[in-house]
Amino acid sequence: MSLNKISTVLFLVFSFLEVNAQANFFDRLADSAYTLTKQQVVYDPQYFVLKYPNGDVPANKGVCTDVVIRAYRKLGIDLQKEVHQDMSSHFNAYPKSWGLSRPDKNIDHRRVPNLMTYFKRQGSSIAISTVASDYFPGDIVCWNLGGAVTHIGIVSQFKTSDGLRPLIIHNIGAGQVLEDCLFSFRIIGHYRFRK
């Protein structure tokens, strides 16, 4: 076998392994998000002072962003640290909706527009679609609930009973739940983020 053929075969093998590793990561992310639905959590948007890094609100409290933060943390990715570091270096790239003059490691990662900005800056944006099959387990979806109210969730590995749509893991007020809500609100962001 020539050196060119060996190089081509090795390239294909490593490409295949990388694609499988990425798919495996997103399946694990969806699984880690699903385990959160087994925990009793009360919706609580209050400001908490958190340790840094790896800070979290009390385990029995949370909002929509905490579902995403906790799911990634189970895979060793600390979005509190990641967002804070990026905001510290690129503060002007982030929304100014809260009147802050500098990053706040206690809350920045818990705001949907900041997560959207971070995921976009990491090159993780995926096209927004009204086709359910375009959304894969582990994808992050953001919605506008009306006005300036935004929401975020994770696409699960489970589908609706008719098999037409993936179920979403999110917290919109009733705790960390699995629901059929992908197209219930206007989608404003679709991401596939892996650090």
Secondary structure as the mmCIF struct_conf table of DSSP 4:
data_model
#
loop_
_struct_conf.conf_type_id
_struct_conf.id
_struct_conf.beg_label_comp_id
_struct_conf.beg_label_asym_id
_struct_conf.beg_label_seq_id
_struct_conf.end_label_comp_id
_struct_conf.end_label_asym_id
_struct_conf.end_label_seq_id
HELX_RH_AL_P HELX_RH_AL_P1 LEU A 3 LEU A 36
TURN_TY1_P TURN_TY1_P1 THR A 37 LYS A 38
BEND BEND1 GLN A 39 GLN A 39
STRN STRN1 VAL A 42 TYR A 43
BEND BEND2 TYR A 52 ASN A 54
TURN_TY1_P TURN_TY1_P2 ALA A 59 ASN A 60
STRN STRN2 LYS A 61 GLY A 62
HELX_RH_AL_P HELX_RH_AL_P2 CYS A 64 ARG A 73
TURN_TY1_P TURN_TY1_P3 LYS A 74 GLY A 76
HELX_RH_AL_P HELX_RH_AL_P3 LEU A 79 SER A 89
HELX_RH_3T_P HELX_RH_3T_P1 PHE A 91 ALA A 93
BEND BEND3 TYR A 94 TYR A 94
TURN_TY1_P TURN_TY1_P4 SER A 97 TRP A 98
BEND BEND4 SER A 101 ARG A 102
TURN_TY1_P TURN_TY1_P5 LYS A 105 ILE A 107
HELX_RH_3T_P HELX_RH_3T_P2 ASP A 108 ARG A 110
BEND BEND5 ARG A 111 ARG A 111
HELX_RH_AL_P HELX_RH_AL_P4 VAL A 112 ARG A 121
TURN_TY1_P TURN_TY1_P6 GLN A 122 GLY A 123
STRN STRN3 SER A 125 SER A 125
BEND BEND6 THR A 130 THR A 130
HELX_RH_3T_P HELX_RH_3T_P3 ALA A 132 ASP A 134
TURN_TY1_P TURN_TY1_P7 PRO A 137 GLY A 138
STRN STRN4 ILE A 140 GLY A 146
TURN_TY1_P TURN_TY1_P8 GLY A 147 ALA A 148
STRN STRN5 VAL A 149 LYS A 159
TURN_TY1_P TURN_TY1_P9 SER A 161 ASP A 162
BEND BEND7 GLY A 163 ARG A 165
STRN STRN6 PRO A 166 HIS A 170
BEND BEND8 ILE A 172 GLN A 176
STRN STRN7 VAL A 177 GLU A 179
BEND BEND9 ASP A 180 ASP A 180
TURN_TY1_P TURN_TY1_P10 LEU A 182 SER A 184
BEND BEND10 PHE A 185 PHE A 185
STRN STRN8 ARG A 186 TYR A 191
#
